[in-house]
Amino acid sequence: MSKTMKDFVAEARAVTGVVQPDEAHRSEALILDVREAHELADTGRIDGAVHVPRGFLEARADPTAESVHPDLAQAHGATMPVYILCASGARAALAAKTLTEMGYDARPIEGGIQAWRECGLPVAD
């Protein structure tokens, strides 16, 4: 039986769990935004969040690669939680599963930037 996107997202959430936007905002975790650059321009960004588009995640998160993002290198090995943001939470769930498999303590932010905004949390334009 073939799987759908919904199946992959549900499996990823089952592995990683999720974090609520208000909890992510209050935490000392690294917030990783995996949206595309045009999405940040359209819907805003979170101050202090690290931006790595989903398509570049594995290359920028691999601590053995020259292309590793320094903030992700610091968070590797579960020394700092990584909470992942996208538009609605689906890409973030897939990214969290990937990062978990790479040795990170990663969880998606439930509902993505949409839920973040609905909670009244700060967004920079």
C-alpha positions as CSV (number, residue, x, y, z in Angstrom):
1,M,0.0,0.0,0.0
2,S,1.4,3.4,-0.9
3,K,1.7,6.2,1.5
4,T,0.4,9.8,1.3
5,M,1.9,13.0,2.5
6,K,-0.5,12.8,5.4
7,D,0.8,9.4,6.4
8,F,4.4,10.6,6.4
9,V,3.5,13.6,8.5
10,A,1.6,11.5,11.0
11,E,4.5,9.0,11.3
12,A,6.9,11.8,11.8
13,R,4.8,13.4,14.6
14,A,4.5,10.0,16.2
15,V,8.3,9.7,16.3
16,T,9.1,13.3,17.4
17,G,6.0,14.6,19.2
18,V,5.2,18.3,18.8
19,V,5.7,21.5,20.7
20,Q,3.0,24.2,21.0
21,P,3.8,27.7,19.7
22,D,3.7,29.4,23.2
23,E,6.0,26.7,24.7
24,A,8.4,27.2,21.8
25,H,8.4,31.0,22.3
26,R,9.1,30.7,26.0
27,S,11.9,28.1,25.6
28,E,15.6,28.5,25.2
29,A,15.5,26.1,22.1
30,L,16.8,26.9,18.7
31,I,14.0,27.8,16.4
32,L,14.6,26.6,12.9
33,D,12.4,28.0,10.1
34,V,12.3,25.6,7.1
35,R,10.1,27.8,4.9
36,E,11.2,29.2,1.5
37,A,12.6,32.7,1.4
38,H,9.4,34.0,-0.3
39,E,7.3,32.6,2.5
40,L,9.2,34.6,5.1
41,A,8.7,37.7,3.0
42,D,5.0,37.0,2.6
43,T,4.1,36.0,6.2
44,G,6.9,37.3,8.3
45,R,9.6,35.6,10.4
46,I,10.4,35.0,14.0
47,D,13.3,37.1,15.4
48,G,16.2,35.0,16.2
49,A,15.0,32.0,14.2
50,V,17.6,30.2,12.0
51,H,16.4,30.0,8.4
52,V,17.3,26.9,6.4
53,P,14.9,25.9,3.6
54,R,13.7,22.3,3.8
55,G,15.5,21.4,0.6
56,F,18.9,22.3,2.2
57,L,18.2,20.8,5.6
58,E,20.4,17.7,5.5
59,A,23.4,19.5,4.1
60,R,23.1,22.4,6.6
61,A,22.5,20.1,9.5
62,D,25.2,17.5,8.9
63,P,27.8,18.3,11.6
64,T,30.5,16.6,9.5
65,A,29.9,18.8,6.4
66,E,31.6,22.1,5.7
67,S,28.2,23.5,4.9
68,V,26.8,22.9,8.4
69,H,25.0,25.9,9.8
70,P,26.9,27.0,13.0
71,D,23.8,27.2,15.1
72,L,22.8,23.7,14.1
73,A,26.3,22.4,14.8
74,Q,26.0,23.8,18.3
75,A,22.6,22.1,18.8
76,H,23.7,18.7,17.5
77,G,23.8,15.8,19.9
78,A,20.7,16.9,21.8
79,T,22.6,19.5,23.7
80,M,19.9,22.1,22.7
81,P,16.4,21.3,21.5
82,V,15.5,22.4,18.0
83,Y,11.9,23.5,17.4
84,I,11.0,23.6,13.7
85,L,8.6,26.0,12.0
86,C,7.0,26.0,8.6
87,A,3.7,27.4,7.3
88,S,1.3,24.8,8.8
89,G,3.5,22.2,10.5
90,A,3.7,19.4,7.9
91,R,7.2,20.2,6.5
92,A,8.3,20.9,10.1
93,A,7.2,17.4,11.1
94,L,9.2,15.8,8.3
95,A,12.2,18.0,9.1
96,A,12.0,17.1,12.8
97,K,12.0,13.4,11.9
98,T,15.1,13.9,9.7
99,L,16.9,15.9,12.4
100,T,16.0,13.3,15.0
101,E,17.6,10.6,12.8
102,M,20.7,12.8,12.6
103,G,21.0,13.0,16.4
104,Y,19.2,16.2,17.2
105,D,16.5,16.7,19.8
106,A,14.0,18.1,17.3
107,R,10.2,18.7,17.3
108,P,7.9,20.6,15.0
109,I,6.0,23.6,16.2
110,E,2.3,22.6,16.0
111,G,0.4,24.5,13.4
112,G,3.4,26.4,12.0
113,I,3.6,30.2,11.5
114,Q,-0.2,30.2,11.2
115,A,-0.7,28.9,14.8
116,W,2.2,31.2,16.0
117,R,0.3,34.2,14.7
118,E,-3.0,33.0,16.1
119,C,-1.4,32.8,19.5
120,G,-0.5,36.5,19.2
121,L,3.2,35.7,19.4
122,P,5.6,38.2,17.8
123,V,6.4,38.1,14.1
124,A,8.8,40.5,12.3
125,D,7.9,41.6,8.8
